Amino acid sequence: MFYRTRHSRDEIIECMQLIGERNSLAAIYRIKGIKEETVMKWLERAEDHVEQFEEYLVKEYQLTRVQIDALWTFVGHKGEKGGSQKKMQKELFGVE
């Protein structure tokens, strides 16, 4: 998942950790100076390599299961705030 990225492996992992700690994409941009779109591309890549990525995070960076769960929840909602609530409103009422 790190192939052909312009940022270091450590920067990517640190951004994933920040998401795992429930930071927003805007907060990551303020903290790291990495665009929200870039972090979303990394999340999409991570989604394709879930098992490898989780093993790497647990081993190398000692993320807890709670942090990893928060990361995948964020990925599942593609970073939108109140993701499941918005989806439910759209399904029930046809509005976002």
Residue pairs with C-beta under 8 A, 6 or more apart in sequence:
1 42
1 45
1 46
1 48
1 49
1 52
1 53
2 9
2 12
5 12
5 42
7 34
7 38
11 32
11 34
12 42
13 56
13 57
13 60
13 61
14 32
15 28
15 32
15 34
15 39
15 42
16 42
16 43
16 46
16 53
16 57
16 71
17 57
17 61
17 63
17 67
18 27
18 28
18 31
18 32
19 25
19 28
19 39
19 43
19 70
19 71
19 74
20 57
20 63
20 67
20 68
20 70
20 71
20 74
21 67
21 70
22 70
22 74
23 31
24 79
24 81
25 36
25 39
25 40
25 79
26 36
28 34
28 36
28 39
29 35
29 36
29 39
36 79
40 78
40 79
43 74
43 75
43 78
43 79
44 75
46 53
46 71
46 75
47 75
50 72
54 68
57 63
57 68
58 68
63 71
76 83
77 83
77 84
80 86
86 96
89 95
89 96
90 96
